[in-house]
Structure formats: C-alpha cells, structure tokens
Amino acid sequence: MKQHLFFQYLELEKRYSPHTLKAYQTDLSQFFLFLQKTYELSDVRKVRHLHIRSWMVELLNKGVGTRSINRKLSCLKTYFKFLRKRKVIEANPMAKVIAPKVGKRLPQVIGEKQMSFLFENVEFGGGYNGIRNRLIMELFYCTGIRCAELVGLQHADLDLDALQLKVRGKGNKERLVPLAQHLVRLLNNYINVKATAYPESGSGSLFLSDKGQPITSSQVYKIVRRYLSLVTTADQRSPHVLRHSFATHLSNNGADLNAIKELLGHSSLAATQVYTHNSIEKLRKVYEQAHPKAKSQPIP
C-alpha cells in the first residue's frame, strides 16, 4: 500500500515532526485494519468514499471526538493525495468526504497570578536539574515555543548578545524569538552549570536529561506537569498550555495580534485569533460588572 514511501515523503520532504508521523502511522493502521475486518479489502486502489464514511460512523459510534476524527481524515487526505500524484490511484476517494464540524473550544490557560506564584515562590533547587527545570518553564512561558522546538534547541541557536533565540518550527521553518534580560541571565547560569555537570556534553543539544543525554519530549512533559501541578488543578498541564498562556496573557495586556502570530510561528492569522476570545471574555465580565445597563435587572 506504499505506506513506507508515504512516511519517507512526510519525513524527508514535508519535514513532519516525529509526533505527527507516529500519529499518522496509527491512523493509517487503524483505517486499513477496519477495511480488512469490515470489507475484507486490502487493495488501496479499491478504496471508495463510502468506505471512509463508514469508518467515520464507526469512530463516532465508539465515542471518538470530532477533533480526533478530523485529524484522522487529514491523514487520509494527505495519503490519498500522495498516491494520486504518483498515479497509484486514478481518483481521490477523499474528494467526496465531508469532515464533521468541530465546535469552537477556547484554549486552556494558566492565570497570570498562578504563573507569578510559580516563579516567585516555588523552590526549583540550585543543582543542575533544578536550574534546568526552571529555565524550561521560563522559556515556555516567556517565549511561547512548542515542546518539539525546545527539545530541538542547540547551543548554536542562542544569540545572547542580540537577546534572541533561533527556533525551528513546523515544516522546519525558522524564526527568531526575542529573549528578555532575565532569560539571558538564566541561560548564562544554566550553560555554566551544565558545563560543570556534564563537561563532555559539548555544544550540541541545549537541554540534557538527568543522565546527560539530549532531553526527550516525554521528559519535558513530566517536568512541566510536575511544576504546574503545584499552582493549578487544570486538567491540562502541558507545555502547550504554557504556549496558550503566553499568547493569551500577551493579548490580555494589549499586544498586537500580528505580533503574537509572528512570535508563535503561526502561518496564518486565523490560528492566532483564538487567543482574542479569552480577552473578549475577560472584557465581557468587566463590562457586566461595571456598566449599569449590563447588570441583571428585573424586566418591568
């Protein structure tokens, strides 16, 4: 079914992240397992839009959310487009498939007071692990970078004299992110401590694990969840929540939406506009509390 060539294409040409590649591999495996069990179908050239719709119905009946289904359909769309370009199939079965509508969901954020409490009152420790962990939390909250972007940081990406950081985002696109003075001080301190703790580490990966190896995404997730659990009971306590918090707090304090878009590395403004909704909700509460006509009044 040309799957190995498809994933080589995604990895080498499209530069998809390991996380996305793994998700797509799971999605395709699930889809073809469904075709085999339900229709005894194993030839990709015989797949039709009715087969895909049938899979959607099964997923919905199993309680799979519309967002997850849309991601799986996105995988199939990319896969069949790949096969169509290489003339493996004559028509794309996804052309007649309509994705289920997804309701708008505001991104979950950590409040400014909770973030201030974290950095002002939580003890991170003075050893390598503590200094590294604090820097990781500060970088997420003060730059809005993604987890994969942080894990991929190299020493060469730092330009502390110019107060900036080079980040490789989705599709291997590079962008420059400004660094606050306090972040530069934390980075300088971390680099010195790291050189003492792991003198053989060289100038490759910026962040190392407890064992001196390049840090992994799962290790970063554990660090973030551990510290956010000290200041919030929110369901989501991940690096992406810190990214949401970064953008929302900028918006709440009057930052230009286009500037937030550039800082986040979004390709379109539509992806950034979700952060204005949190600001509007905040303004709505102020309005309802302060304006005499907005307060609840009995209808005459």
RANORJO-V294993 format. One record per residue. RES is the residue in three letters. OMEGA is omega in whole degrees, -180 to 180 (NA if undefined). NEAR is the number of other C-alpha atoms within 10 Angstrom. Layout:
# RANORJO-V294993
((RES,OMEGA,NEAR) (RES,OMEGA,NEAR))
This chain:
# RANORJO-V294993
((MET,175,12) (LYS,-175,11) (GLN,-178,13) (HIS,177,10) (LEU,178,12) (PHE,-178,16) (PHE,172,18) (GLN,178,14) (TYR,-180,14) (LEU,-176,21) (GLU,-171,16) (LEU,-177,9) (GLU,-178,10) (LYS,178,13) (ARG,178,15) (TYR,-179,18) (SER,176,16) (PRO,180,12) (HIS,180,10) (THR,179,13) (LEU,180,17) (LYS,179,12) (ALA,179,15) (TYR,178,22) (GLN,178,15) (THR,-179,13) (ASP,-179,20) (LEU,179,17) (SER,179,13) (GLN,-178,14) (PHE,-177,17) (PHE,173,19) (LEU,176,15) (PHE,180,18) (LEU,-179,20) (GLN,-177,13) (LYS,-173,10) (THR,-174,12) (TYR,-175,10) (GLU,-176,11) (LEU,179,16) (SER,-180,14) (ASP,-176,11) (VAL,-179,15) (ARG,-179,16) (LYS,179,10) (VAL,179,19) (ARG,-177,16) (HIS,179,15) (LEU,177,13) (HIS,-179,17) (ILE,177,20) (ARG,179,17) (SER,178,14) (TRP,177,19) (MET,-180,22) (VAL,179,13) (GLU,179,13) (LEU,178,15) (LEU,179,14) (ASN,178,10) (LYS,178,9) (GLY,177,9) (VAL,-177,13) (GLY,-178,13) (THR,178,17) (ARG,179,14) (SER,179,13) (ILE,179,20) (ASN,177,17) (ARG,178,15) (LYS,177,19) (LEU,176,24) (SER,176,15) (CYS,-180,20) (LEU,179,20) (LYS,179,16) (THR,-178,15) (TYR,-178,20) (PHE,174,22) (LYS,176,18) (PHE,-180,19) (LEU,-180,21) (ARG,-180,15) (LYS,-179,11) (ARG,174,10) (LYS,174,10) (VAL,177,14) (ILE,-178,17) (GLU,-179,11) (ALA,-180,15) (ASN,-179,21) (PRO,180,21) (MET,-176,22) (ALA,-177,12) (LYS,-179,12) (VAL,177,16) (ILE,-178,11) (ALA,178,16) (PRO,180,14) (LYS,-180,9) (VAL,177,12) (GLY,180,8) (LYS,179,7) (ARG,-179,8) (LEU,179,12) (PRO,178,16) (GLN,-178,18) (VAL,173,20) (ILE,-177,23) (GLY,180,14) (GLU,-180,13) (LYS,179,9) (GLN,180,14) (MET,177,19) (SER,179,12) (PHE,-179,13) (LEU,-174,19) (PHE,-178,14) (GLU,-172,9) (ASN,-179,9) (VAL,-180,13) (GLU,180,11) (PHE,-178,16) (GLY,-175,12) (GLY,178,11) (GLY,-177,12) (TYR,-177,20) (ASN,-179,18) (GLY,180,14) (ILE,177,19) (ARG,-177,27) (ASN,178,19) (ARG,-179,22) (LEU,178,19) (ILE,-180,21) (MET,-180,20) (GLU,-179,18) (LEU,178,21) (PHE,-174,23) (TYR,-174,22) (CYS,179,20) (THR,-180,20) (GLY,-179,24) (ILE,179,24) (ARG,180,22) (CYS,-180,20) (ALA,179,19) (GLU,178,16) (LEU,-179,24) (VAL,-178,20) (GLY,-178,20) (LEU,175,19) (GLN,178,16) (HIS,-178,15) (ALA,180,12) (ASP,-179,17) (LEU,170,19) (ASP,-173,15) (LEU,178,17) (ASP,-180,7) (ALA,180,10) (LEU,-180,15) (GLN,-175,16) (LEU,177,20) (LYS,-176,18) (VAL,175,23) (ARG,-177,20) (GLY,-179,19) (LYS,-178,17) (GLY,-180,13) (ASN,177,13) (LYS,-179,11) (GLU,174,12) (ARG,178,14) (LEU,-179,17) (VAL,179,19) (PRO,179,16) (LEU,175,18) (ALA,-178,14) (GLN,-178,11) (HIS,176,10) (LEU,178,18) (VAL,178,18) (ARG,179,11) (LEU,180,16) (LEU,179,20) (ASN,179,13) (ASN,-180,14) (TYR,-178,23) (ILE,178,18) (ASN,180,12) (VAL,180,18) (LYS,-180,23) (ALA,178,14) (THR,-177,12) (ALA,-177,14) (TYR,-176,14) (PRO,-179,11) (GLU,-174,10) (SER,179,16) (GLY,-176,11) (SER,-180,11) (GLY,-178,14) (SER,-179,18) (LEU,-176,23) (PHE,-180,25) (LEU,176,20) (SER,178,14) (ASP,-178,12) (LYS,176,8) (GLY,177,14) (GLN,176,12) (PRO,-175,17) (ILE,-179,18) (THR,179,16) (SER,-179,17) (SER,177,10) (GLN,178,13) (VAL,179,22) (TYR,-179,15) (LYS,179,13) (ILE,-177,18) (VAL,-179,21) (ARG,-179,15) (ARG,-175,13) (TYR,177,19) (LEU,178,22) (SER,180,13) (LEU,-174,12) (VAL,-179,17) (THR,174,16) (THR,-180,10) (ALA,180,12) (ASP,-178,8) (GLN,178,17) (ARG,-172,21) (SER,175,17) (PRO,-178,27) (HIS,175,21) (VAL,177,22) (LEU,176,29) (ARG,176,24) (HIS,-178,23) (SER,177,24) (PHE,-176,24) (ALA,-178,26) (THR,-180,27) (HIS,174,19) (LEU,-180,19) (SER,180,21) (ASN,-177,16) (ASN,170,9) (GLY,-180,10) (ALA,179,13) (ASP,-176,10) (LEU,179,17) (ASN,178,14) (ALA,178,13) (ILE,178,21) (LYS,-179,18) (GLU,-180,16) (LEU,-179,18) (LEU,-178,22) (GLY,177,22) (HIS,179,15) (SER,179,12) (SER,-178,11) (LEU,-179,13) (ALA,-180,9) (ALA,-177,11) (THR,-173,20) (GLN,180,15) (VAL,-178,17) (TYR,177,22) (THR,-179,17) (HIS,178,16) (ASN,178,19) (SER,180,17) (ILE,178,13) (GLU,178,11) (LYS,178,12) (LEU,180,13) (ARG,180,13) (LYS,178,11) (VAL,180,12) (TYR,-178,14) (GLU,-179,13) (GLN,-170,13) (ALA,-174,11) (HIS,-176,9) (PRO,-179,10) (LYS,-179,10) (ALA,-179,13) (LYS,-180,11) (SER,179,9) (GLN,178,8) (PRO,178,5) (ILE,-177,4) (PRO,NA,3))
